[in-house]
Amino acid sequence: MLIRYNKAMKIIIIEDEEKLALPLKRSLEDHGFAVDYAEDGEKGLLMVKRNEYNCILLDLNLPKIDGIKLAQKLRKNKNTTPIIMVTARSQVYDKLEGFETGADDYVTKPFHLDELIARIKALIKRNSINKIDKLEFGNYILIPDQNKVIGNKDKNPQKISLSNKETAVLEYLLRNKGKIISTEELLEHVWDSEIDLFTDTVKTHIKTIRKKIDPNKKVIKTIRGKGYLIE
C-alpha cells in the first residue's frame, strides 16, 4: 500500500544516470508528485529557470554543468527552491561544499525511497508559505495526505474521496487563497512538463471537484480570462 503525500508538489530530478533517474521518477509519481527530469546540468538549469519547482534533486557529478556550479548559479540568481544534493560520493568535503553553495539537504546513493520522500516533504513544508497539513475552507477540511475532504460542521461529517489530481488542484488553490491561479500555473505545478498546455484537463478537474464539494460554485470561483480563485 502506497503512502500518499501532499499532491501539490512538483519536483525536478537532475541526474545523468538514467537507470537511477527514470525508476525514481516513476516511484515519486506513484506517490503523488509531479516530476520532471533533466539528464545534464545545462538542461536542468534551463528547466529550473522556466518552471517553478517545490524541490530540486540534484546530482553532484553532472555533465556540462556540475551540481555545485548549478547550485551556485541558482542561488546567485535568487532562486530559493530547496535543493537536495544526491551523489555517490560520501566524503565530508563534498557535503560541506554542497551546503556552502546553497544545498538544503544531502542524500548519498544508494538511498531508501521512504527516507528521500520524508526529506523532500520536510524541506517543502519548511519552505512553504502555508505549512498547515489540514486545510479548512467553508464547511470542509481537505486532508491532502488522505485524498479526502471532510465536513467540519456536522456531528457525522461527510467524507468525500478525491483523485490524486483533484486533491493536487484543490490543495494548490487552498495554499494560495486570495490569489487568482491561472490554468497555466495549475498545469505547471500539478502536472509534469509533458502535459499539453492547450488541454482542457484543468477545466475538467475543476468541474469534477465542484460536483463533489462545490455544486453552487461558491468555493472555487472562476475569474473569466484569468483563472480560479478561493477567497
GIDATA-V507852 format. One record per pair of residues at least 24 apart in sequence whose ideal C-beta (glycine too) atoms are under 7 Angstrom apart, sorted by sequence separation. I is the first residue (numbers start at 1). J is the second residue. If there is no record, write none. Layout:
# GIDATA-V507852
i	j
I	J
I	J
This chain:
# GIDATA-V507852
i	j
9	33
10	34
11	35
12	36
13	37
14	38
16	40
40	64
41	65
7	32
41	66
45	70
56	81
58	83
60	85
165	190
5	31
12	38
41	67
44	70
48	74
55	81
56	82
58	84
61	87
75	101
4	31
5	32
14	41
55	82
56	83
57	84
58	85
59	86
60	87
75	102
144	171
2	30
4	32
45	73
53	81
58	86
59	87
74	102
142	170
2	31
41	70
55	84
57	86
60	89
68	97
72	101
142	171
14	44
68	98
71	101
48	79
71	102
12	44
71	103
142	174
48	81
68	101
60	94
12	47
84	119
12	48
84	120
135	171
169	205
137	174
169	206
60	98
84	123
135	174
166	205
170	209
165	205
169	209
12	53
82	123
11	53
14	56
82	124
166	208
10	53
11	54
14	57
16	59
166	209
180	223
10	54
11	55
12	56
13	57
14	58
15	59
182	226
183	227
9	54
14	59
82	127
130	175
182	227
11	57
16	62
180	226
181	227
16	63
173	220
180	227
181	228
14	62
180	229
162	212
160	212
160	213
177	230
178	231
177	231
173	228
174	230
173	230
149	213
55	120
55	123
55	124
54	124
15	86
140	213
138	219
137	219
27	113
31	117
137	230
11	120
5	117
6	121
9	124
5	121
32	164
52	188
7	144
51	188
52	189
6	144
6	145
5	145
4	145
51	193
4	147
34	190
36	192
7	164
34	191
35	192
36	193
34	192
7	167
8	168
7	168
8	171
7	171
8	172
6	171
8	175
10	189
8	189
8	190
